Amino acid sequence: MDLDIDIDGWPQGDWPELAEAAAQACQKVAPELANERLSASILFTLDEEVRVLNREWRTKDAPTNVLSFPMLSRESLTSLSDRGGPEMLGDIALAYETCAREAQEKGVSLEHHTAHLVIHGLLHLAGHDHVDNDDQADAMERLEIKALALMGIADPYGSGDSA
């Protein structure tokens, strides 16, 4: 998967490298994302920009940690051939102030929390969700935990589950 990464307002750091590592880990636990035709954009931005996006696209007038805007249905993604032109999986936006506050509240590094949110966003782009029912949420959390473990990052849910 090819990532187009834009950084606006985040502190200096290895954010592109972190996003690439998170995407690689995510592809190992969600193989449908490993198609080389896929691309996604990741915007590291400020709360105000995410608030505008959240208001415009979700009618929620508040910032949130991560937003995902899929451009392929789950069915289209899972049936995507390895041959052909590029396919845009979707867009992700991360809000710096919210991410930093959450990391501090959780007692984890901003880098680890950001890796979790990039993985979370990519799984949303792949059609995974956690809203409709507990089984769906549990399945998505298990994928997140596995991907984070591949990066050497502890289970953010504290479930003790490493698989």
C-alpha positions in Angstrom: 0.0 0.0 0.0 1.3 3.4 -0.9 0.7 6.2 1.7 0.5 9.9 0.9 1.3 11.6 4.2 0.9 15.3 5.0 1.9 16.8 8.3 0.5 20.1 9.5 0.9 21.3 13.1 2.4 18.1 14.6 5.7 18.4 16.5 8.8 17.2 14.7 9.0 13.5 14.7 9.2 10.4 12.6 5.5 10.5 11.8 5.9 9.2 8.1 8.0 6.3 9.3 5.6 5.5 12.1 2.7 5.6 9.7 4.5 3.3 7.2 5.4 0.8 10.0 1.8 0.8 11.2 0.5 0.2 7.7 2.9 -2.7 7.3 1.8 -4.2 10.5 -1.8 -3.7 9.6 -1.3 -5.4 6.3 0.0 -8.5 8.1 -3.1 -8.9 10.2 -5.5 -7.7 7.5 -4.1 -9.1 4.2 -6.7 -7.4 2.1 -4.7 -4.2 2.7 -1.5 -5.7 1.3 -2.6 -5.2 -2.4 0.1 -3.1 -4.0 -2.5 -1.2 -6.0 -3.9 0.4 -2.9 -3.1 3.9 -1.7 -4.3 5.9 1.2 -3.7 9.4 2.5 -2.9 10.3 6.1 -3.2 13.8 7.3 -1.6 14.6 10.6 -3.3 17.9 11.5 -4.7 20.0 14.3 -7.9 19.6 16.3 -9.6 22.5 14.5 -9.1 20.9 11.0 -10.5 17.6 12.3 -13.4 19.5 13.9 -14.2 21.0 10.5 -14.1 17.6 8.8 -16.1 16.0 11.5 -18.8 18.7 11.3 -18.9 18.6 7.5 -18.9 14.8 7.1 -20.4 13.4 10.3 -22.4 16.4 11.6 -20.5 16.3 14.9 -19.1 19.8 15.8 -16.1 18.6 17.8 -12.7 17.3 17.1 -12.0 13.6 17.5 -8.8 11.6 17.5 -9.0 10.0 14.1 -11.4 10.2 11.2 -11.5 7.7 8.3 -13.1 8.2 4.9 -13.2 4.9 3.0 -13.4 5.1 -0.8 -13.9 1.4 -1.4 -16.6 -0.9 -0.1 -15.4 -4.0 1.9 -16.7 -6.1 -0.9 -14.7 -4.1 -3.6 -11.6 -4.3 -1.5 -11.7 -8.0 -0.8 -12.4 -8.8 -4.5 -9.7 -6.4 -5.8 -7.4 -8.0 -8.3 -3.6 -7.6 -8.0 -3.6 -6.3 -11.6 -4.7 -3.0 -12.8 -4.3 0.7 -12.0 -4.0 2.3 -8.6 -7.0 2.2 -6.3 -7.6 4.8 -3.5 -8.5 3.1 -0.3 -9.4 6.3 1.5 -8.3 9.1 3.7 -7.4 9.3 7.4 -7.0 12.5 9.5 -5.5 12.6 13.0 -6.0 15.5 15.4 -2.8 16.4 17.3 -4.2 18.0 20.5 -6.7 15.2 21.0 -4.2 12.5 20.3 -1.6 14.1 22.7 -4.2 14.5 25.4 -5.4 10.9 25.1 -1.8 9.6 25.2 -1.1 11.5 28.3 -4.4 10.3 30.0 -3.5 6.7 29.0 0.1 7.0 30.2 1.5 6.0 26.8 3.8 7.7 24.4 2.3 9.9 21.7 4.1 7.6 19.2 2.5 4.5 20.5 -1.0 6.0 20.6 -0.6 7.5 17.1 0.5 4.0 15.8 -2.7 2.6 17.3 -4.9 5.3 15.7 -3.3 4.8 12.3 -4.0 1.1 12.5 -7.5 1.8 13.7 -8.1 4.2 10.8 -6.7 1.8 8.2 -8.9 -1.0 9.5 -11.9 1.3 9.2 -10.8 2.0 5.6 -10.8 -1.8 5.1 -14.4 -2.0 6.2 -13.9 -3.1 9.8 -16.0 -1.4 12.4 -16.8 -1.4 16.1 -20.1 0.5 16.3 -22.9 -2.0 15.4 -22.2 -4.8 17.9 -19.8 -6.2 20.5 -18.6 -9.1 18.3 -17.6 -6.6 15.6 -15.8 -4.4 18.1 -14.0 -7.4 19.6 -12.8 -8.6 16.2 -11.5 -5.1 15.3 -9.7 -4.8 18.7 -8.1 -8.2 18.2 -6.7 -7.1 14.8 -5.4 -3.8 16.4 -3.7 -5.7 19.2 -2.0 -8.1 16.8 -0.8 -5.3 14.6 0.5 -3.3 17.5 2.3 -6.4 18.9 4.1 -6.7 15.6 5.4 -3.2 16.3 6.4 -4.1 19.9 3.5 -2.0 21.3 1.5 -3.2 24.2 -2.2 -3.9 24.1 -3.9 -0.5 24.4 -7.1 -2.1 25.7 -5.3 -3.8 28.6 -6.9 -7.1 27.9 -3.7 -9.1 28.1 -4.5 -10.5 24.7 -1.5 -10.7 22.4 -3.0 -12.7 19.7 
